[in-house]
């Protein structure tokens, strides 16, 4: 485990601990107390502050990289070159160039590089994907995503709101999940052009920012930096459906709206993010609204199980770096479009 913060403690560590074929050998964090707490609470492994100390351990098969975005590329690349398989949390990297470097090294070394786009392992998401593939929606021509909260900037003034560390704000933190989910469900269409605007409005005066609660508050700094977007809007043309979205860590609308609409000429689906979905269609001159019921599993456990299986078999799963790069290309284009205030081509180089 590289990084023993919230995503490691909440998703990676407990699900590795539940897997019968996994033993966690190292808990690594720059803060010794975090690594030591992980060892104590899980009763296994060694606490380490520098991952180079075990980079070439021949007993080590794989690592989970659960650090801030600026460390994703160098740590993942080091372990790939050392012959280890890697599960790296989303986004793949801060910027497209780093994601492309990660992709290149994964191909050169032949090691697995899986990105933590966990929605690809959700039962509702995979049912939506299956319905699209079966033609239940007909031609899916437009997909709209909303990832909007009232005032929910994480750790304002800290790493989340410092572009040099995070690479961006609401888009790269939340939007990456929505864009990746859409590409996955729609059969990985090729992104062509993008137009977007990113706004830094509500959080830029940190001392005046009003909120009720703040996740990642241990990283907040009133004397820190806020140079990322707190809201974003965009439109992406692909060789399949058009994708449009609105996202906000913070907006002066007191509603949280987190859903994705898949619109086809035979039917449509509203997928509530991390929840269930409704299927809309027509039959015999009547309008139908269908709410499917089905068993669900914890998608983090499913993600970890799939990664372990990939390590054991050497076969990548549906969340490999090649798919993640497509999302990185879209986000890069949205940010470039916002700077230029015009539509841009999505770079393929």
C-alpha positions as CSV (number, residue, x, y, z in Angstrom):
1,X,0.0,0.0,0.0
2,X,1.5,3.3,-1.1
3,X,-0.4,6.0,0.7
4,X,-2.5,5.2,3.8
5,X,-5.1,8.0,3.7
6,X,-8.8,7.9,3.3
7,X,-9.2,6.0,0.0
8,X,-6.7,3.4,1.1
9,X,-8.4,2.9,4.5
10,X,-11.9,3.0,3.1
11,X,-11.6,1.0,-0.1
12,X,-8.2,-0.7,-0.8
13,X,-6.9,-2.0,2.5
14,X,-10.1,-3.7,3.9
15,X,-10.9,-5.3,0.6
16,X,-7.4,-6.7,0.2
17,X,-7.6,-8.0,3.8
18,X,-10.9,-9.8,2.8
19,X,-9.2,-11.5,-0.1
20,X,-7.9,-15.0,0.8
21,X,-5.0,-14.9,-1.7
22,X,-3.6,-11.5,-0.6
23,X,-1.1,-10.6,2.1
24,X,-0.2,-7.0,2.6
25,X,3.5,-6.8,3.3
26,X,4.1,-3.0,3.4
27,X,2.1,0.0,4.5
28,X,3.9,3.1,3.1
29,X,3.1,6.7,3.8
30,X,5.2,9.9,4.1
31,X,3.5,10.4,7.5
32,X,4.9,7.7,9.7
33,X,1.9,7.7,12.0
34,X,-0.5,6.8,9.1
35,X,1.7,3.8,8.1
36,X,2.0,2.7,11.8
37,X,-1.7,3.0,12.4
38,X,-2.4,0.8,9.3
39,X,0.0,-1.9,10.6
40,X,-1.6,-1.8,14.1
41,X,-5.2,-1.8,12.9
42,X,-4.7,-4.6,10.4
43,X,-2.1,-6.6,12.4
44,X,0.1,-7.3,9.5
45,X,2.9,-5.7,7.4
46,X,5.6,-3.2,8.1
47,X,5.4,0.5,8.3
48,X,7.6,2.3,5.8
49,X,8.0,6.0,4.8
50,X,10.0,5.6,1.5
51,X,8.7,3.1,-1.1
52,X,12.2,2.8,-2.6
53,X,13.1,0.7,0.5
54,X,11.0,-2.2,-1.0
55,X,10.8,-1.3,-4.7
56,X,12.8,-4.4,-5.6
57,X,11.5,-6.9,-3.1
58,X,11.3,-10.2,-5.0
59,X,8.3,-11.3,-2.8
60,X,6.3,-8.3,-3.9
61,X,3.8,-8.9,-6.7
62,X,1.7,-5.7,-6.9
63,X,1.1,-2.3,-5.3
64,X,-1.8,0.0,-4.8
65,X,-0.9,3.6,-5.3
66,X,-3.3,5.8,-3.2
67,X,-1.4,9.1,-3.1
68,X,-2.1,12.6,-4.3
69,X,-2.3,13.0,-8.1
70,X,1.2,14.4,-8.5
71,X,2.8,11.2,-7.2
72,X,0.7,8.8,-9.4
73,X,3.1,8.8,-12.4
74,X,6.5,8.6,-10.8
75,X,5.5,5.9,-8.3
76,X,3.6,3.8,-10.8
77,X,6.4,4.0,-13.3
78,X,9.1,3.0,-10.8
79,X,7.1,-0.1,-9.8
80,X,6.3,-1.0,-13.4
81,X,10.0,-0.8,-14.2
82,X,10.8,-3.0,-11.1
83,X,8.5,-5.7,-12.6
84,X,5.5,-5.1,-10.4
85,X,1.8,-4.8,-11.3
86,X,0.1,-1.6,-10.3
87,X,-3.4,-0.5,-9.3
88,X,-3.2,3.3,-9.3
89,X,-6.1,5.5,-8.0
90,X,-7.9,7.8,-10.4
91,X,-7.1,10.1,-12.2
92,X,-4.2,8.3,-13.9
93,X,-2.1,11.4,-13.6
94,X,-2.3,15.2,-13.1
95,X,-1.8,16.0,-16.8
96,X,-2.0,14.1,-20.1
97,X,1.7,13.9,-20.7
98,X,2.2,12.0,-17.4
99,X,-0.6,9.6,-18.3
100,X,0.9,8.9,-21.7
101,X,4.3,8.2,-20.0
102,X,2.6,5.8,-17.7
103,X,0.9,4.1,-20.7
104,X,4.2,3.9,-22.6
105,X,6.1,2.3,-19.7
106,X,3.3,-0.2,-19.0
107,X,3.5,-1.3,-22.7
108,X,7.3,-1.4,-22.6
109,X,7.5,-3.5,-19.4
110,X,4.5,-5.7,-20.1
111,X,3.3,-5.2,-16.6
112,X,-0.3,-4.4,-15.6
113,X,-1.3,-0.8,-15.0
114,X,-4.9,-0.7,-13.8
115,X,-6.5,2.7,-12.9
116,X,-9.0,3.0,-10.1
117,X,-12.1,3.9,-12.2
118,X,-14.2,1.9,-9.9
119,X,-17.5,2.5,-11.6
120,X,-16.5,0.0,-14.3
121,X,-17.1,-2.6,-11.6
122,X,-20.6,-1.4,-10.5
123,X,-23.5,-3.7,-11.0
124,X,-25.9,-0.9,-12.1
125,X,-23.3,0.4,-14.6
126,X,-22.7,-3.0,-16.1
127,X,-26.4,-3.5,-16.5
128,X,-26.7,-0.2,-18.3
129,X,-23.8,-1.1,-20.6
130,X,-25.4,-4.5,-21.4
131,X,-28.7,-2.8,-22.2
132,X,-27.0,-0.4,-24.6
133,X,-25.1,-3.2,-26.2
134,X,-28.4,-5.2,-26.6
135,X,-30.0,-2.3,-28.5
136,X,-32.6,-1.5,-25.8
137,X,-31.9,2.2,-26.2
138,X,-31.5,2.1,-30.0
139,X,-28.9,4.7,-31.2
140,X,-27.5,6.5,-28.1
141,X,-26.9,9.9,-29.6
142,X,-26.5,12.1,-26.5
143,X,-25.3,11.5,-22.9
144,X,-25.6,14.2,-20.3
145,X,-23.8,14.1,-16.9
146,X,-24.4,16.2,-13.8
147,X,-21.9,16.1,-10.9
148,X,-23.0,19.1,-8.9
149,X,-22.9,19.8,-5.2
150,X,-23.8,23.0,-3.2
151,X,-20.5,23.9,-1.4
152,X,-18.3,20.8,-1.2
153,X,-14.7,21.9,-1.9
154,X,-12.4,19.3,-0.4
155,X,-9.6,20.5,1.9
156,X,-9.7,24.0,0.6
157,X,-6.2,25.6,0.4
158,X,-4.5,22.2,0.5
159,X,-3.4,19.7,-2.1
160,X,-6.9,19.2,-3.7
161,X,-7.1,22.9,-4.6
162,X,-3.4,23.4,-5.6
163,X,-3.1,22.8,-9.4
164,X,0.6,21.8,-9.2
165,X,-0.4,18.8,-7.0
166,X,-3.9,17.9,-8.3
167,X,-3.8,19.0,-11.9
168,X,-7.3,20.5,-11.6
169,X,-10.4,20.7,-9.5
170,X,-14.0,19.4,-10.0
171,X,-13.4,18.0,-13.4
172,X,-10.3,15.9,-12.6
173,X,-11.6,14.9,-9.2
174,X,-15.2,14.1,-9.9
175,X,-15.7,14.4,-13.6
176,X,-13.1,11.8,-14.4
177,X,-15.5,9.1,-13.0
178,X,-18.4,10.3,-15.0
179,X,-16.5,10.7,-18.3
180,X,-14.9,7.2,-17.9
181,X,-18.3,5.6,-17.0
182,X,-19.9,7.1,-20.1
183,X,-17.1,5.9,-22.4
184,X,-17.3,2.4,-20.8
185,X,-21.0,2.1,-21.2
186,X,-21.0,3.4,-24.8
187,X,-18.3,1.0,-26.0
188,X,-15.3,3.3,-25.8
189,X,-16.2,5.8,-28.5
190,X,-13.3,7.9,-29.9
191,X,-13.2,11.5,-28.6
192,X,-12.9,14.0,-31.4
193,X,-13.4,17.6,-30.2
194,X,-14.2,19.4,-26.9
195,X,-15.5,22.7,-25.8
196,X,-15.6,23.8,-22.2
197,X,-15.3,26.4,-19.5
198,X,-13.8,26.0,-16.1
199,X,-14.7,28.5,-13.4
200,X,-12.7,29.5,-10.3
201,X,-15.3,31.6,-8.5
202,X,-16.6,30.5,-5.1
203,X,-13.4,29.2,-3.5
204,X,-10.8,31.7,-4.7
205,X,-11.2,33.9,-1.6
206,X,-10.4,31.1,0.9
207,X,-11.1,33.1,4.0
208,X,-14.5,34.1,2.8
209,X,-15.7,30.6,1.7
210,X,-18.8,29.5,3.6
211,X,-19.7,25.9,4.0
212,X,-21.3,23.4,6.4
213,X,-18.8,20.6,6.2
214,X,-15.7,19.8,4.2
215,X,-14.3,16.4,3.3
216,X,-10.5,16.1,3.4
217,X,-10.7,18.8,6.0
218,X,-7.4,17.6,7.6
219,X,-5.6,19.0,4.5
220,X,-7.4,22.4,4.5
221,X,-5.4,25.6,4.9
222,X,-6.8,29.0,5.1
223,X,-3.5,30.4,4.1
224,X,-3.1,28.0,1.2
225,X,-3.8,27.9,-2.5
226,X,-6.9,27.8,-4.6
227,X,-6.0,27.9,-8.3
228,X,-8.3,25.2,-9.7
229,X,-11.9,25.2,-11.0
230,X,-14.7,24.8,-8.5
231,X,-17.2,24.3,-11.4
232,X,-17.0,23.3,-15.1
233,X,-19.2,22.8,-18.1
234,X,-18.4,21.1,-21.4
235,X,-19.4,19.4,-24.6
236,X,-17.4,16.5,-26.2
237,X,-18.0,15.2,-29.7
238,X,-17.1,11.6,-30.3
239,X,-17.5,9.2,-33.2
240,X,-20.5,7.9,-31.1
241,X,-22.7,10.0,-28.9
242,X,-22.2,13.6,-28.0
243,X,-21.3,14.0,-24.3
244,X,-22.3,17.1,-22.3
245,X,-21.9,17.8,-18.6
246,X,-22.1,20.3,-15.8
247,X,-20.0,19.8,-12.7
248,X,-19.4,21.7,-9.5
249,X,-17.6,21.2,-6.2
250,X,-19.4,24.4,-5.2
251,X,-22.3,26.3,-6.7
252,X,-24.8,28.8,-5.3
253,X,-27.6,26.3,-5.9
254,X,-28.5,24.3,-2.8
255,X,-29.0,21.0,-4.6
256,X,-26.8,18.0,-5.1
257,X,-27.5,16.5,-8.6
258,X,-25.4,13.5,-9.5
259,X,-26.7,11.4,-12.4
260,X,-26.1,10.4,-16.0
261,X,-28.7,10.5,-18.8
262,X,-28.2,8.1,-21.7
263,X,-30.6,9.2,-24.5
264,X,-31.4,6.9,-27.4
265,X,-34.0,6.9,-30.1
266,X,-35.7,3.8,-28.7
267,X,-35.3,4.4,-25.0
268,X,-33.4,6.3,-22.4
269,X,-31.8,5.6,-19.0
270,X,-31.2,7.9,-16.0
271,X,-28.4,6.4,-13.9
272,X,-28.2,7.9,-10.4
273,X,-24.5,8.0,-9.6
274,X,-23.5,5.0,-7.4
275,X,-27.2,4.0,-7.2
276,X,-29.9,2.4,-9.4
277,X,-31.3,3.4,-12.7
278,X,-34.6,4.0,-14.5
279,X,-35.3,2.8,-18.1
280,X,-37.7,4.9,-20.2
281,X,-39.2,3.6,-23.4
282,X,-42.5,3.0,-25.3
283,X,-44.6,0.0,-26.1
284,X,-48.0,-0.5,-27.8
285,X,-48.7,3.3,-27.8
286,X,-47.9,3.7,-24.1
287,X,-45.0,5.3,-22.2
288,X,-43.1,2.9,-20.0
289,X,-41.0,3.7,-16.9
290,X,-39.1,0.6,-15.6
291,X,-37.1,0.4,-12.4
292,X,-35.1,-2.8,-12.5
293,X,-34.3,-4.7,-9.3
294,X,-31.2,-6.8,-9.1
295,X,-28.5,-8.0,-6.6
296,X,-25.6,-5.6,-6.1
297,X,-22.1,-6.1,-4.8
298,X,-19.7,-3.6,-3.2
299,X,-17.9,-2.2,-6.3
300,X,-14.6,-1.5,-4.4
301,X,-14.5,-5.2,-3.4
302,X,-15.3,-6.2,-7.0
303,X,-12.5,-3.9,-8.2
304,X,-9.9,-5.3,-5.9
305,X,-11.0,-8.9,-6.6
306,X,-10.6,-8.2,-10.4
307,X,-7.2,-6.6,-9.9
308,X,-6.0,-9.6,-7.9
309,X,-7.3,-11.9,-10.6
310,X,-5.5,-9.9,-13.2
311,X,-2.2,-10.2,-11.3
312,X,-2.7,-13.9,-10.9
313,X,-3.5,-14.5,-14.6
314,X,-1.5,-11.7,-16.3
315,X,-4.6,-10.5,-18.1
316,X,-5.8,-6.9,-17.8
317,X,-9.3,-6.1,-16.8
318,X,-11.7,-3.4,-18.1
319,X,-9.9,-0.5,-16.2
320,X,-6.5,-0.6,-17.9
321,X,-4.4,2.4,-18.6
322,X,-5.3,2.5,-22.3
323,X,-8.9,3.3,-21.4
324,X,-7.9,5.8,-18.8
325,X,-5.8,7.7,-21.3
326,X,-8.9,8.4,-23.4
327,X,-10.5,10.2,-20.4
328,X,-7.2,12.1,-19.8
329,X,-7.3,13.3,-23.4
330,X,-10.8,14.6,-22.9
331,X,-10.0,16.5,-19.6
332,X,-6.8,17.9,-21.2
333,X,-8.9,19.2,-24.1
334,X,-11.6,20.7,-21.8
335,X,-8.9,22.6,-19.9
336,X,-7.3,23.8,-23.1
337,X,-10.6,24.9,-24.5
338,X,-11.3,26.8,-21.3
339,X,-8.0,28.7,-21.7
340,X,-8.6,29.5,-25.3
341,X,-12.4,30.0,-25.1
342,X,-13.1,27.9,-28.2
343,X,-13.5,24.4,-29.3
344,X,-10.4,22.3,-29.7
345,X,-9.3,19.1,-31.3
346,X,-8.6,16.2,-28.9
347,X,-4.9,15.4,-29.2
348,X,-4.0,11.9,-30.5
349,X,-0.2,12.2,-30.3
